[in-house]
Amino acid sequence: MKMNTILVTGGAGFIGSHLIEKLLYCGKNIIAIDNFNDYYDPKAKEKNLMEIKSNMKRLGIDKGRFKLYRQDIRNKTEINRIFKEHKIDIIIHLAAMAGVRYSILAPDLYYDVNVNGTLNLLEAAKENKIDKFIFASSSSVYGNNKKIPFNENDSVDCPISPYAASKKAGELLCYTYYHLHKISIACLRFFTVYGPRQRPDLAIHKFAKCIMEGKKIPFFGDGDTQRDYTYIDDIIDGIIKTMVWMKKNKRQYEIFNLGNSRTIFLNQMVKTLEEVLNKKALLEKLPSQPGDMGKTYADIIKAKTILGYAPKKDFKEGVEDFVKWMKK
């Protein structure tokens, strides 16, 4: 895999920071973009950045191989300047306004970042003749799909939140640029990623913190919603395998589910946290939230067959790893 200079947007985030560490370890040069917005405490991203630099030093990786730009993907002038300054081989676009519930309150912001920001990057790829682009999509595009498990060929025309709709729009833009401008594109639909450095607004992180501090957990619904929790290392492996596939194959546009292909009930997730933390959870029962999906469940046959993707981490083991990180 000779893609030596890789642009990673959202590079200081949960998934981005893990991906950058892996790519640096594999000998790649990284250009990262992140705007450190305040959707959650920016200090969490600063800590991720510190961990990247600490691990680089520990492994003897030349600090010149990692360049971070504190920029917004909506800033077309600055994005173009970054692309002109570097010879980029592939773009891995992870940056986005995340979170289903907040997107209902601020749909204009989600469309501005997730659609216009993605458009800026695709335009920069076109102008600079970068022919490989990986787009981080989401399982949320499936909405309340009745067919289980979710397959890449299923209709995704009924998103139930602005966040989901913005991700579907990103996939459509990616197809347009593949069709018109000969860019090879893979859209990766991530399924509920968890593990060390997980965003503090996500359920496992939020619930674990509440249990540890003896606070009530905001518990929406009756606990029978299900999620296909996917460990961070398995997601990173899927992204790396997508890069290898892109290098070996001619120009294509493909969508891949990256999930664990096992579902965990919300009640079961809480019980697992209680077992790992050896402490009882206090639940504040609340009505179900609009925009929340009843179930996510990935059909990963396509990713297994084409990419060789094979998730390995058991859910309880993954939660144990997360709690170790959180306590540390």
N, C-alpha and C positions, 0 to 999 in steps of 0.2 A: 504494500500500500504506500505509494510514493507521494500522496497528497501531503506536502511538507508544511504548508502554511494554511492554517485553518482559522476562519473567522467564527467565533461563537458569540451570539447575542444572548443577553441574559446571563453573562458569564460568572457573575458573583452570586447567582441564585442557588437554590437547592440542587437542581439537576445540573446546571451549568458548571458549578464549582467541581462537582465530582467528575464530570466529563473532561474538564480541562486538566485535572490531575492525571487522569488516565492517558490522555493524549500526550501530555508532556512526558510521562513515563515511557510512552511508546516512541519517543524521539521527535514529536511534531513541534512546530513553532505555532504559537497561539496569539491571535489578535482577539481580544475580548471587548465587548461593548456592554455597558450596564449603566442605567441612569440612577440607580440607588433610590428609587422613589419611596414614598412613605406609606404605601399600602399596608406594609407591616414595618416594624422598627428597622431602619436601615443598618443599625448596629449588627443585626444578624448577618447581613451581607458582608459587612466589614470583617466580622469574625471568619466567615468563609474565605475571604481574601487572605486573611492572616494565615489560615490553615494551608492554603495553596502555597504561599511563600515559604512557610515553615517546612513543608514537605519537600519543596524544591531544594531548599538548603540542605535538609537531611539527606537527600538522595544525590546531592552534588549536581543538580541540574542548573545550567547556566541561566541566570536571571534575565539575560537578554532574549531568551526564547519565549518570554511571556510579556505581552504589552497590553495594558488595560486602558480603555478610553471611557471616561465617565461622561457618556453622551446618551442622548435620547434618539431612538430609531426614527422618530418623527421629524428630526432635524435634518432635512435633506442636504443642506449645505455641508454640515459636519460629516454626515455619512459619506457623501461624495469625496470629501477630503481624505477620510480614512482609507477609502478604496484606492484613491490615487497614490497614497503613500506606501501601499503594500501590494505585493504580488500574491493574491489570494487564490488558493486552489479549490476550496470548497467552503460553502457557507452552511453553518448549522444554526438555524434560527429558532432559539428557545424563548426569546424575550416576548413577554405579553403581559397585559393586565389579566391577572388570574382571579378565580373565585366566582362561583355562580351567583351567590346571594347579593354581593356588592354590585354585580353587573346590572341587576334589576333596578338598583338605585341610581346608577351612573352609566346608562347605556351609551351616551355620547362619548364618554371617555374610553370605553371599551372598543368602540368602533374606530375611534381616532388612532389608538395605539395598535390594536390587533389587525385592523384592515389597512389603514394608511401607512403604518410602520412597515408592515409586510410588503406593501406595494413599493415603498422606497427601496427596500433591500432587493426586491426582484428587478427593479429598474437599474439599480447599481450593478447587479449581476449581469444584466444585459449590456450595459454600457462598457463594462470592463471585461466582457467576454469570459465570465466565470460560468462554466457549464455544469456545475454540480451544486445542488441546493437541497438541504434536508429541512423540512418544516415540522415543528412540533405541534401536532394537532391534539385532539382530546377525545376520550370516550364519550364526552358530553354531547357530541354531534349526533349520537344515536337517539337521544331523547328517550321517551318511554316506549322504546321499540318492543313490540309484543314477541318477536321472534328471539329466542335464546338458544345458544350464545350469539352475540353480535358478530356478524360477518362483514368483511369489507365491501361485499356486493349489496348489502342491505340498503334500502332507501334511508337517507339522512335529511329528508326534506321537512322534518317536523321538530326542529330544536325547541327546547322549552325554556331557554334563558338567552339573554343577549350575549353572554359569554359563548355559549354553544353556537349561536348563529354567527358570531364573529370568527370562530374557528372554521366553520363550514365555508364562510366567505374566503378565508385564507386559502383553504384547499382549492377553491374555484379559481382564485387568482393564480395559484401555482400551476394549475392545469393550463390556463391561458398562456402563461409564459413558456411552458413546455411546448405547447402547440406552435406558438408564433416565433419563438426565439431560440429553439434548439437547446434548451436547458434541461438536463436530466434531473428529475425531481422525485423525492420520496417524502410522502406525508406520513408521519408516524403518530398513530392515535394511542396516547399513553393512557393507561388505566390505573388510577389512584396510586400514585407513587408514594412510597414511605421509606423511612430509614434515617440514619444520621444526617443532620442538617435540614430535616424537613421543615418547611415553612411553619411558623408558629400559629397561623390561622387554620391549619389543617387538623382534622379530627384527632388523629392519634397523638399529635404533639399537644394540642389543646387539652385533650382529656387526661393525658398523662400528667401534665402540669397541675391540673385541678385536683387529681387524686393525691399527688405528692404533697400539695399544699392544704389538703383537707377542704377544698372548696367544692361547691356544687357544679356539676357538669350540665351545661345547657343541652338537654337531650330532646331532640325533635322527633315527634312521632312515637310509635310504640315499639321501636327497636327491630322491626322486621325488614327494614331496607337492607340491601346487600351490595357489597362492593368487591370488585376484583382487585384486591390489594397486590401491588407489584413492587418488589424490593428494588431499591435504587441501583444496586450492582447489576441486576438483570436488565434494567432499562439501559444502563450504560453499555452493557454487552450488546444489546439490540442496536444501539446507535452505531457502535463500532462495526458490527456485522453489516449494517446498511452501507457504511462507507466502503467496506471491502467489496460488497456486491456492486456498488456504483462504479468502482474502479474496473471491475472485470467485464461489465456489460455495456452495450451501446445505449444511446440516449433512450430513456424510458420515463414514464410517469406511473408511479405505483403508490398505493396506500397500504400500510401494514398496521395491524393491531399489535401493540406491545403490551401484553397483560400477563397474568399468571395462569389464567383460565381456571381459576377456582374462586368461588364466592364465599365471603364471610358476612354473616348477619351483624348488624350494629350491636345487638345484645352480646354476641359472641366476641366481638372486638373489645368491648368493655370488660367482659369476663377475663379475656387474655391479659389485658392490662392489669387487672386486679391480681391475677396469679403472679405475673412478673414483678409487680411492685409490692406484692404481699400486703395489700391495703385495700379496703373496701371503698368503692366509688359512691359518692353522694349524687343522686340524679335530680335535676330540676326538670320535670316533665313539661314539654312545650308542644304546641301543635306542629304538624308537618309544615315545612316551609315551601312556598311556591318556587318553582324552578328546580327543586331537588328531584333527581331521578330515583325511581323505586329500586332499580337494580342495574348494575353494570357487570357484564360477563363477556370476556373476550374469546372469540374463536381465533386461535393462533396458528391454525394449520398452514395458512399461507406464509406467515413469517418463519415457521419451522421449515417448510419445504424449500422456500427460495433463499432465505437468509441463513438458515441453520440456527435460528433463535431457539434457545432452550432454557427457560427460567428454572432456577434451582432452589431458591431460598424458601424454606418452610415459614409460614406466617409467624408462628410463635418465636422461632429463632430470630426472625427479622425484628420483631418487637423487642426481644431481649437486647439485640445489638443497638437498637434505637435508644432504649432506656439507659444502657451503659454510656452511650455518647451524651445523653441529656444530663446524667448525674455528674459526668466528668466536667 
